Structure formats: structure tokens, C-alpha cells
Amino acid sequence: MSEQRETVTWEELSWSNHIEQEALVRLLINKGILSQDELLNEVRLVQQAYAGQKS
């Protein structure tokens, strides 16, 4: 039996990753494992780290 593969675009892949990440973040916040403020602070730190790598 041959397995048929579906080709997806980069946009579809990006959108899928975005949805999965959003679901994971919502679960973590709803379960009290992570707060909205903790998430935003961590996002800022990661953004700064990536910005520092570009320079």
C-alpha cells in the first residue's frame, strides 16, 4: 500500500502552528499553570533575545 501525502503551503503550516500554540497557551492559563502576565513577559524576553541575534 502506498501512502498518499498531502502538500500544504507555508501559510497553511503557519496557521496550523498558530492555532496549536494558541490552544496550548489557553490550556496553561486556564489550568493556572501560567498567567497572562507571565506569558507576556516571556514573549517580550524572547523578542528581545531574537532582536539581539539580528544585530
C-alpha positions as CSV (number, residue, x, y, z in Angstrom):
1,M,0.0,0.0,0.0
2,S,1.3,3.4,-0.9
3,E,0.7,6.3,1.5
4,Q,-0.6,9.4,-0.2
5,R,0.8,12.7,1.2
6,E,-1.0,16.0,1.1
7,T,1.0,19.1,0.2
8,V,0.4,22.1,2.3
9,T,1.5,25.7,1.8
10,W,3.8,27.6,4.2
11,E,0.7,29.8,5.0
12,E,-1.3,26.7,6.0
13,L,1.5,25.3,8.1
14,S,2.0,28.7,9.8
15,W,-1.7,29.0,10.5
16,S,-1.8,25.4,11.9
17,N,1.1,26.1,14.2
18,H,-0.5,29.3,15.4
19,I,-3.8,27.6,16.3
20,E,-1.9,24.8,18.1
21,Q,0.2,27.3,20.1
22,E,-2.9,29.3,21.0
23,A,-4.7,26.2,22.2
24,L,-1.6,25.2,24.4
25,V,-1.3,28.7,25.9
26,R,-5.1,28.8,26.7
27,L,-4.8,25.4,28.4
28,L,-1.8,26.5,30.5
29,I,-3.6,29.8,31.5
30,N,-6.9,28.1,32.2
31,K,-5.3,25.4,34.4
32,G,-3.4,28.2,36.4
33,I,0.0,26.9,35.3
34,L,0.8,30.2,33.6
35,S,-0.7,33.7,34.0
36,Q,-1.3,36.1,31.2
37,D,1.3,38.5,32.6
38,E,3.9,35.7,32.8
39,L,3.2,34.8,29.2
40,L,3.5,38.5,28.0
41,N,6.7,38.9,30.0
42,E,8.2,35.8,28.5
43,V,7.2,36.9,25.0
44,R,9.0,40.2,25.5
45,L,12.1,38.4,26.7
46,V,12.1,36.1,23.6
47,Q,11.5,39.0,21.3
48,Q,14.5,40.8,22.8
49,A,16.7,37.8,22.5
50,Y,15.8,37.4,18.8
51,A,16.3,41.1,18.2
52,G,19.8,40.8,19.8
53,Q,20.7,38.0,17.5
54,K,19.8,40.0,14.4
55,S,22.2,42.8,15.3
